[in-house]
Amino acid sequence: MQWRPEVLDNIIVALLKASRESQMKDSELLEKLNYILKTEIPRSQLLKCLIRLEVRGLIHVRTSERKNGELIIKLLEGKETSE
């Protein structure tokens, strides 16, 4: 099932706000999204959302120093979605 981008963006921002230090690993974020939406969100769809949110200046995505290919997503201070 394809979710509207705005819905996923808002859920991602809300999850990051609720997380410790406003950051989360991509695997944790995907697991929480799948649980909340009760469906399997493809990693490719998550990555598109992350790119969109980073371009909008809401988050910063970096590669983990510990695990190869793991991403760390951080909500930027004082940023919220406007939709």
HELIX and SHEET records of a PDB file:
HELIX    1   1 PRO A    5  ALA A   18  1                                  14    
HELIX    2   2 ARG A   20  SER A   22  5                                   3    
HELIX    3   3 ASP A   26  LEU A   37  1                                  12    
HELIX    4   4 ARG A   43  VAL A   55  1                                  13    
SHEET    1   A 3 GLN A  23  LYS A  25  0                                        
SHEET    2   A 3 LEU A  71  LEU A  75 -1                                        
SHEET    3   A 3 ILE A  59  THR A  63 -1                                        
END                                                                             
